[in-house]
């Protein structure tokens, strides 16, 4: 009687599991980064209400969607933009599991945003004096 070796030996299974573990441990992941530029540079950046630095600056993020970007600089109008951050094709639901967990190298998804700030318009001296006179008159007669 010929004795056959089992097709899936314990040693073979251990080697397969070890290979899968090493392959999964050595895989990369997706890192997401946005960079914000302004004209002129040096504006304070608030991303979703949190200060992240002065332009040009970068920040990592986890989720795609619409982000609130606020730029503040002396002498310029404060700029608030609801900025959509679109996901690339490999981050669509279903495919994202494989790109996040099983990619063979690190993937960096970069987004660059440019914003032009407008100089603050200063009111003329005449406008300031007219407004002061109006407020003074309202205070004397008990107006609003």
PEGI-V728314 format. One record per residue. N is the residue number from 1. RES is the residue in one small letter. NEAR is the number of other ideal C-beta (glycine too) atoms within 10 Angstrom. D_CENTER is the distance of its C-alpha to the mean C-alpha in Angstrom with 1 decimal. Layout:
N RES NEAR D_CENTER
N RES NEAR D_CENTER
This chain:
1 x 3 69.2
2 x 3 66.1
3 x 4 63.2
4 x 6 59.8
5 x 5 56.7
6 x 7 53.9
7 x 6 51.1
8 x 8 48.3
9 x 10 49.5
10 x 8 47.8
11 x 8 47.2
12 x 11 45.5
13 x 10 43.3
14 x 10 42.3
15 x 11 41.4
16 x 11 39.3
17 x 10 37.4
18 x 10 37.0
19 x 10 35.7
20 x 10 33.2
21 x 10 32.0
22 x 10 31.7
23 x 11 29.9
24 x 10 27.3
25 x 7 26.9
26 x 9 26.5
27 x 15 23.8
28 x 15 20.3
29 x 13 17.0
30 x 17 13.7
31 x 13 11.0
32 x 19 7.5
33 x 13 6.1
34 x 20 4.8
35 x 14 7.8
36 x 25 9.1
37 x 16 12.9
38 x 24 15.5
39 x 11 19.1
40 x 12 20.7
41 x 12 18.6
42 x 10 18.5
43 x 25 16.8
44 x 17 15.4
45 x 22 11.7
46 x 17 10.9
47 x 18 7.5
48 x 12 9.1
49 x 7 12.2
50 x 9 11.5
51 x 12 12.4
52 x 17 10.4
53 x 14 13.1
54 x 16 14.8
55 x 22 14.0
56 x 15 13.6
57 x 18 11.0
58 x 14 8.3
59 x 16 6.1
60 x 9 6.0
61 x 16 4.8
62 x 7 7.8
63 x 9 7.9
64 x 16 7.7
65 x 10 8.9
66 x 12 9.0
67 x 19 6.9
68 x 13 9.3
69 x 21 9.1
70 x 16 12.5
71 x 22 14.3
72 x 17 17.7
73 x 19 20.4
74 x 8 24.2
75 x 9 26.2
76 x 17 23.5
77 x 13 22.5
78 x 14 19.4
79 x 16 16.8
80 x 12 14.7
81 x 14 12.8
82 x 8 11.6
83 x 16 9.2
84 x 9 9.4
85 x 16 7.2
86 x 9 10.3
87 x 14 11.3
88 x 15 13.8
89 x 8 17.3
90 x 14 17.4
91 x 17 14.9
92 x 10 17.1
93 x 7 18.9
94 x 6 21.9
95 x 12 20.9
96 x 16 17.8
97 x 9 20.3
98 x 11 21.9
99 x 18 18.9
100 x 15 17.4
101 x 12 20.9
102 x 12 23.5
103 x 14 22.1
104 x 9 24.4
105 x 8 21.9
106 x 10 18.3
107 x 16 15.9
108 x 10 12.8
109 x 17 10.5
110 x 10 9.3
111 x 17 7.9
112 x 11 9.6
113 x 15 10.0
114 x 11 13.3
115 x 16 14.8
116 x 11 18.5
117 x 19 19.7
118 x 9 23.2
119 x 10 25.9
120 x 11 27.1
121 x 7 30.4
122 x 9 33.0
123 x 10 35.8
124 x 9 39.3
125 x 8 41.9
126 x 8 43.9
127 x 10 41.0
128 x 11 40.6
129 x 11 44.4
130 x 12 44.7
131 x 11 42.0
132 x 10 43.7
133 x 10 47.1
134 x 11 45.8
135 x 11 44.4
136 x 10 47.7
137 x 10 49.7
138 x 11 47.7
139 x 9 48.2
140 x 8 52.0
141 x 7 52.6
142 x 6 50.2
143 x 9 47.8
144 x 3 44.1
